[in-house]
Amino acid sequence: MVRRSARAGRMTTLSSTPAVLARNALVAAVGRFGPRLVLRAFDGIADWRPPTTPYAAGAPDPETASN
C-alpha cells in the first residue's frame, strides 16, 4: 500500500516540463482507449480497508474488555 501510494504521488508531483507533458499525454491516451485503466492504477490504495474493525466502529477495546 505504501509503495503504490508513493508511486502515485510521484506521478502527480512531477515538475519538469517534458515529464509533465509525457504524463499528461499518457493519461489522456489511456483515458480515451480505456477509461478504467487509469482508475485501476489506484486499486489497493483508494479501496484499502484496515485488516480488522477499528475500535471506533464498535469493536471491543482489548484493554477494557472483561477476561
Backbone bond lengths (Angstrom), bond angles and torsions (degrees), N, CA, C in turn:
res aa  C-N    CA-C-N  psi(-1)  N-CA   C-N-CA  omega(-1)  CA-C   N-CA-C  phi
1 M - - - 1.440 - - 1.526 110.43 -
2 V 1.308 117.31 -44.78 1.468 121.01 -178.58 1.521 110.46 -64.93
3 R 1.334 116.47 -44.18 1.474 119.36 -179.43 1.519 111.24 -64.02
4 R 1.328 117.52 -42.37 1.468 120.33 -179.08 1.524 110.70 -66.62
5 S 1.316 116.31 -39.76 1.460 120.43 178.29 1.524 110.88 -65.15
6 A 1.331 116.67 -41.94 1.469 120.68 178.65 1.528 110.69 -63.41
7 R 1.316 116.87 -41.28 1.465 120.70 179.02 1.530 110.38 -62.60
8 A 1.320 117.12 -44.33 1.472 120.47 178.31 1.519 110.39 -63.35
9 G 1.330 117.11 -39.73 1.457 121.01 178.52 1.511 112.60 -63.65
10 R 1.334 116.64 -41.40 1.479 119.97 178.30 1.526 111.01 -62.08
11 M 1.320 116.94 -38.21 1.467 119.72 -179.27 1.527 111.41 -67.55
12 T 1.317 117.35 -33.53 1.468 119.41 -177.40 1.515 113.41 -84.23
13 T 1.340 117.65 -13.94 1.462 119.50 -177.71 1.525 113.16 -109.51
14 L 1.317 117.47 18.48 1.463 119.82 176.74 1.522 108.92 -60.11
15 S 1.318 117.22 143.71 1.461 118.98 -177.80 1.527 113.92 -124.56
16 S 1.320 118.72 -21.20 1.465 118.34 -179.95 1.531 109.50 -73.56
17 T 1.300 115.52 141.34 1.467 120.88 -176.20 1.524 112.98 -56.76
18 P 1.348 120.67 -47.22 1.467 119.26 179.11 1.537 112.76 -62.29
19 A 1.322 116.86 -39.22 1.467 119.73 179.96 1.523 111.21 -67.07
20 V 1.316 117.21 -40.87 1.465 121.16 179.28 1.524 109.95 -65.32
21 L 1.327 117.31 -43.93 1.465 120.57 178.96 1.528 111.31 -62.98
22 A 1.323 117.10 -42.72 1.469 120.84 178.80 1.521 110.91 -64.35
23 R 1.334 116.98 -44.72 1.468 120.44 178.70 1.521 111.23 -61.28
24 N 1.321 117.01 -46.87 1.465 120.58 -178.92 1.523 111.80 -63.66
25 A 1.334 116.75 -40.98 1.467 120.07 178.70 1.523 110.93 -65.40
26 L 1.321 116.73 -41.23 1.461 120.69 179.44 1.527 111.21 -64.69
27 V 1.309 117.04 -45.89 1.468 120.54 179.59 1.532 110.42 -63.86
28 A 1.325 117.81 -40.32 1.468 120.95 178.86 1.525 110.97 -64.67
29 A 1.333 116.96 -43.11 1.472 120.29 -179.30 1.523 111.07 -66.45
30 V 1.316 116.87 -45.13 1.464 119.98 179.43 1.526 109.61 -65.24
31 G 1.313 116.94 -37.76 1.462 121.12 178.56 1.518 112.85 -62.17
32 R 1.316 117.19 -33.41 1.473 120.49 178.59 1.524 111.87 -74.68
33 F 1.318 116.27 -40.09 1.466 119.92 -174.82 1.525 113.14 -85.96
34 G 1.276 117.14 -30.07 1.454 120.31 -178.93 1.514 110.53 -160.44
35 P 1.333 117.50 84.51 1.465 120.52 -174.80 1.524 113.45 -54.21
36 R 1.304 117.38 -31.55 1.463 119.41 -178.11 1.528 112.46 -73.70
37 L 1.322 118.13 -17.76 1.465 120.26 179.83 1.528 111.71 -64.12
38 V 1.330 116.56 -38.50 1.463 119.80 179.20 1.521 109.76 -65.39
39 L 1.321 116.33 -44.73 1.462 119.88 -179.28 1.522 111.75 -68.62
40 R 1.310 117.78 -29.79 1.457 121.57 -179.64 1.533 111.08 -63.29
41 A 1.321 117.34 -25.65 1.462 120.86 178.30 1.524 111.42 -63.53
42 F 1.336 116.73 -22.91 1.458 120.74 -179.28 1.526 112.71 -94.64
43 D 1.330 118.36 2.15 1.463 120.92 175.21 1.523 108.50 -59.32
44 G 1.275 116.10 136.10 1.455 120.32 -178.70 1.514 112.79 90.24
45 I 1.326 117.50 -14.89 1.459 120.60 176.20 1.525 109.21 -105.80
46 A 1.314 116.03 -60.62 1.459 120.66 -176.30 1.523 112.86 -70.02
47 D 1.326 118.03 -26.17 1.465 120.01 -177.86 1.526 112.46 -104.17
48 W 1.319 118.20 14.78 1.458 121.81 -178.34 1.522 111.09 -67.13
49 R 1.300 115.89 139.17 1.459 122.88 175.61 1.527 108.14 -129.42
50 P 1.318 118.13 148.83 1.458 119.54 177.35 1.526 110.16 -60.91
51 P 1.323 117.60 149.80 1.459 120.03 -177.23 1.526 113.48 -67.06
52 T 1.323 118.51 -20.68 1.460 121.72 177.23 1.516 109.02 -130.32
53 T 1.303 115.83 166.65 1.457 120.29 178.34 1.525 109.06 -70.70
54 P 1.323 118.19 126.29 1.464 119.96 179.81 1.530 110.28 -69.39
55 Y 1.321 116.32 154.82 1.466 120.91 -178.78 1.519 111.82 -58.76
56 A 1.314 117.29 -35.81 1.453 120.75 -179.07 1.528 112.10 -63.83
57 A 1.337 116.64 -21.71 1.457 120.72 -179.36 1.530 112.25 -88.19
58 G 1.315 117.36 3.82 1.450 119.49 174.75 1.525 115.37 110.55
59 A 1.300 118.52 0.50 1.467 119.94 177.36 1.521 107.85 -70.49
60 P 1.323 117.49 144.88 1.459 118.67 -179.22 1.526 111.77 -66.73
61 D 1.306 115.63 140.16 1.463 122.02 177.09 1.524 107.65 -76.77
62 P 1.340 119.18 121.43 1.457 120.96 -176.41 1.523 113.20 -62.09
63 E 1.321 118.19 -23.91 1.466 120.76 -179.61 1.517 112.20 -76.95
64 T 1.324 117.71 -27.45 1.463 121.04 -178.56 1.516 113.21 -105.35
65 A 1.332 117.31 -7.69 1.466 121.12 -179.31 1.530 109.38 -70.32
66 S 1.322 115.73 141.89 1.464 118.87 179.18 1.521 109.79 -75.48
67 N 1.302 116.60 146.14 1.470 122.57 -178.79 1.501 111.13 -88.89
